[in-house]
Amino acid sequence: MNEVVLLGAEAIAQGAIDGGMSGVYAYPGTPSTEITEYIQRNSGARKEGIHSEWSANEKTAMESAIGMSYAGKRAMVCMKHVGLNVAADPFINSAITGAGGGLIVVVADDPSMHSSQNEQDSRFYGDFALLPILEPADQQEAYDMAYNGFSLSEKVGLPVLMRITTRLSHSRSRVLRMKNIAENELKLPDDKKKFILLPSIARERYKLLLNLQDDLTELSENAAYNTLKDGNDRSLGIIACGISHNYLMENYPEGIPHPVLKIGQYPVPVKKIKEITSSCKEILVLEEGYPILEKSLLGLLNNSPVPIRGRLDGSLPRDGELNSDLVRKALGMEVHNGPEIPEIMVNRPPALCKGCGHIDIYHSLIEALTDFGEGRTFADIGCYTLGALPPYNAINTCVDMGASITMAKGAADAGLVPSVAVIGDSTFTHSGMTGLLDAVIENSPITIIISDNETTGMTGGQVSSAVGRIEGICLGIGVEESHLKIVTPLKKNHDENVQVILNELNYHGISVIIARRECIQTASKRKRIEVETKSLSTKS
Amino acid sequence: MGMKKSNIILSGVGGQGILTIAGIIGMATLKEKLYFKQSEVHGMSQRGGAVQSNFRIADTPVASDLVPLGQADLILSVEPLETLRYLPFLNKNGWLVCNSSPFINVPDYPELEKILNTIAEWPNHLIIDADKIAKDLGNRRGSNMVILGAASQYICLDFESLESGISAIFERKGDAVVQQNLLALRAGRDAALK
């Protein structure tokens, strides 16, 4: 065994590599990006030829992973929580088809919305799909669960959902590695029809899935990740899911006097829950995200034999990430506040980088729109969403990946003409292309600005599927060549760019303006690497 | 209870090199075979926003990835205003070690003198002009190493471990870069001892 230092995200990656994975599929999204990035730069993974290229979106990633699992090999698919909305169709159906080779779906939730538009809890999806869920408490468990998750998946014949949150994904600690497991051989499913979800087959498959549920619960009862530790003080019992167990233990450095049920594998171990609820006067439920377990313990009729405390009764906040201080308060202990933040403190929100091309195109767009009136700019998800903040105040909406084009179309259908969509290159190929087809078919009077920085910028500069393909895609979908414009967003081109935008705003039909300039972060990283490589090569 | 323990909050603005400091402390911690957890910020906030990293070291296993309120032994900040953002986490004997050179990217950035005076109100403080020290060494990007050197006396690790941490982190960039950063680390320590 050897010891390494890894982020939670990297621990999952290493666990999967060591656990015999043949491929990872993913679209970047904080806080999940680092899993795939680690596999991409890992020399062991490269040597074994483990697939790790980015997918166009989470749905294509999920489907590719199902395909690899169909072929008998171990596959992993990674995404952020809202990515699972995009991949929900294949994800839910993958529970009906079942898995061939081990299939792990890693979803990174973002409670407190550090880098997201909601804080949905992916355990809901796992329960919805009737799949087993793994939820690690620390980096070692993250490694172990990825390593062992494939064999769990193969044993039950189902994909396994692995849920982490931002804090674990982006926290580093020591991890012990296990020995490398060889990849599976190519092998077709024994049941040649199980992946054909025709109603007649799906009905049978669904019954099999339902019949498996008791077995899954039984597995959870005996799982190493679900432990019930007794305690002498039974005035309170605590059920702690995933990382919240750390926040509990932080408050008991000398050991905890209360019984504690730690949960890391779902469906929840019902017998163990009965055991702790029947032996304690009161139960405190600690879970990151939504009060899912708490709600099910309470039941619709609130008929729990003992009081259940947690996020619903106000012991803990209903929203936001947990921490050891919030848990401490719920335990009735005093919180040790340090000095207050002085009055002179000001906020320092994230901002577009100085010299960023998004800034220049926003300045031109704002000027071009002056005479048309406000409220016409439908934006999307990426660095350019920061155009919502002062001094730009340049956009009016940001809902989900790709929504800029389709929302602009809907608003134009309603009579808001012209309407403008602002979308990044990577977001365009993720989910903008299909909406563009809708708009082309009706020749909707909208102007689409693809602010193309030739990378997936917000998540740290991953390769964008759009590079070199945008014009071809737009023309192929049916945008007229005379209304497909390419501009360079630079200060010196401002007046010229304003004119291009104005012309297209005045055209009653669909236009696409590609504002193309490489992300300055990606550019400087690329130059730095070039310099380093050059200096190393001159030395040797 | 353990004998060796440091709860550290590293603070600054996205892109100022906090994660490099964290990486070096991490290597040093590993060398001394101590337990640690280090959380950091990725994603949206990295774009010029306030960023922090929590670093917890102990000779017994560390539970929470985050430093609890009032438990930080050290706030090490590469930017003056950012020193104050995490004060509620400082324990009553904790140290503030910070760079005096501001990073001004918001229109309402407070007067620098007021910030430095507020920091100086806390008894255990150390304000270092790390940018100038780094510049004098001909290593403009080394001010994060200067601050780490200045704060080293308040971290439960041997100075030599931090030095070997630098060697490990910068190794692939060549010996010259390693030496430059070692110089910056030592200059920070010496400035703090003056």
Contacts between the chains, C-beta under 8 A, distances in Angstrom:
chain1	res1	chain2	res2	distance
A	5	B	26	5.8
A	5	B	30	6.1
A	30	B	42	5.8
A	30	B	43	3.3
A	30	B	44	6.9
A	31	B	42	6.5
A	31	B	43	6.6
A	33	B	42	7.3
A	34	B	42	6.9
A	114	B	41	7.4
A	114	B	43	6.4
A	114	B	44	7.0
A	114	B	45	6.9
A	115	B	42	7.8
A	115	B	43	3.5
A	115	B	44	4.2
A	115	B	45	7.4
A	167	B	39	6.2
A	167	B	65	5.5
A	167	B	66	7.1
A	168	B	65	7.1
A	170	B	39	6.0
A	170	B	40	5.4
A	170	B	41	6.8
A	170	B	42	5.4
A	171	B	37	5.8
A	171	B	38	6.5
A	171	B	39	3.9
A	171	B	40	7.3
A	171	B	65	4.0
A	172	B	22	7.9
A	172	B	26	6.5
A	172	B	36	7.9
A	172	B	37	7.1
A	172	B	38	4.5
A	172	B	39	7.5
A	172	B	40	7.4
A	173	B	35	7.9
A	173	B	36	6.5
A	173	B	37	4.9
A	173	B	38	7.3
A	173	B	62	7.6
A	173	B	65	8.0
A	174	B	30	7.3
A	174	B	35	7.3
A	174	B	36	7.4
A	243	B	65	7.5
A	246	B	63	4.7
A	246	B	64	5.0
A	246	B	65	6.5
A	247	B	63	7.5
A	247	B	64	5.6
A	249	B	63	4.0
A	249	B	64	7.8
A	250	B	63	4.1
A	250	B	64	3.9
A	250	B	68	6.4
A	253	B	1	6.7
A	253	B	60	7.9
A	253	B	63	7.9
A	254	B	1	8.0
A	323	B	64	7.1
A	323	B	66	5.4
A	323	B	68	7.4
A	324	B	63	7.5
A	324	B	64	4.4
A	324	B	66	6.8
A	324	B	68	4.7
A	325	B	68	5.4
A	325	B	69	4.9
A	328	B	68	7.3
A	335	B	68	8.0
A	335	B	69	5.7
A	335	B	70	7.6
A	336	B	68	7.3
A	336	B	69	5.9
A	336	B	70	3.4
A	336	B	71	6.9
A	336	B	91	7.5
A	337	B	69	5.3
A	337	B	70	5.5
A	337	B	88	5.5
A	338	B	69	6.2
A	338	B	70	4.3
A	338	B	72	7.2
A	338	B	87	5.8
A	338	B	88	4.6
A	338	B	89	5.6
A	338	B	90	4.2
A	338	B	91	6.4
A	338	B	92	7.6
A	338	B	94	7.4
A	339	B	87	4.4
A	339	B	88	6.7
A	339	B	90	6.2
A	339	B	122	7.1
A	340	B	87	6.8
A	340	B	88	6.6
A	341	B	84	6.4
A	341	B	85	6.6
A	341	B	87	5.6
A	341	B	88	6.4
A	342	B	84	5.5
A	342	B	87	7.3
A	342	B	118	5.0
A	344	B	84	7.5
A	344	B	110	4.4
A	344	B	114	5.5
A	344	B	115	6.5
A	344	B	118	6.3
A	345	B	81	7.3
A	345	B	84	5.7
A	345	B	85	6.2
A	345	B	110	7.8
A	346	B	81	7.5
A	346	B	106	6.1
A	346	B	108	5.0
A	346	B	109	6.7
A	346	B	110	6.4
A	347	B	50	7.8
A	347	B	106	7.3
A	348	B	13	6.6
A	348	B	48	7.6
A	348	B	49	5.7
A	348	B	50	4.3
A	348	B	81	7.5
A	348	B	82	7.7
A	348	B	105	7.1
A	348	B	106	5.5
A	349	B	49	5.7
A	349	B	106	7.9
A	350	B	14	7.2
A	350	B	44	5.1
A	350	B	45	5.2
A	350	B	46	7.2
A	350	B	47	4.0
A	350	B	48	6.0
A	350	B	49	3.7
A	351	B	47	6.1
A	351	B	48	4.4
A	351	B	49	7.1
A	351	B	105	6.5
A	352	B	47	7.0
A	352	B	48	7.9
A	353	B	47	6.5
A	353	B	48	6.5
A	383	B	47	6.6
A	386	B	47	6.8
A	458	B	43	7.1
A	458	B	44	6.5
A	458	B	47	7.6
A	459	B	43	6.8
A	460	B	42	7.1
A	460	B	46	7.7
A	532	B	173	6.8
A	535	B	174	7.2
A	536	B	174	7.4
A	539	B	174	7.4
